[in-house]
Amino acid sequence: MSSKLSASLRSSIRVVGLLAGAVVLALTLGAAWLAYSSHQAQAQVEAFCSTVSIDQSTEGLAVRARASGLKVSEIPNPSDPSTLVMLVMQGVGFARHLCTIESREEKVTKVERSFID
């Protein structure tokens, strides 16, 4: 009886060990994926944002950003229809990189990079 219990206990411990190892591996791979994704997102946003300059025409910027795989939101200013804020973003969940482009009368007035946590 004692040897059966020992074999059963050893088997249970082995299963728990394998499950714990699988959980640790999954968490490690998940963390590595998040770090890689964040780095790639930062590189994409910085590459796009570095091509935008003050007084540049805004024509085609949103199309170019989307073609690069970036997410774009264009937000008009309700109090001044001649101004527009374009948010160019990439990232996952809580790790998003952002290029904010402000414009007036279809000319870039401000370009700023940031990180949203």
WOCORQUI-V576538 format. One record per backbone hydrogen bond with DSSP energy under -0.5 kcal/mol. NH is the residue of the N-H (numbers start at 0). CO is the residue of the C=O. Records with the same first field share a line. If there is no record, write none. Layout:
NH=CO + CO
//
This chain:
4=0
5=1
6=2
7=3
8=4
9=5
10=6
11=7
12=8
13=9
14=10
15=11
16=12
17=13
18=14
19=15
20=16
21=17
22=18
23=19
24=20
25=21
26=22
27=23
28=24
29=25
30=26
31=27
32=28
33=29
34=30
35=31
36=32
37=33
38=34
39=35
40=36
41=37
42=38
43=39
44=40
45=41
46=42
47=43
48=44
49=45
50=47
51=48
54=107
55=52
57=105
60=57
61=57
63=59
64=60
65=61
66=62
67=63 + 64
68=65
69=64
70=88
72=86
74=72 + 84
75=73
76=79 + 82
77=75
79=76
82=79
83=102
84=74
85=83 + 100
86=72 + 84
87=85 + 98
88=70 + 86
89=96
91=94
94=91
95=115
96=89
97=113
98=87
99=111
100=85 + 98
101=99 + 109
102=83
103=106
104=81
106=103
107=55
108=101
109=101
111=99
113=97
115=95
116=114
//
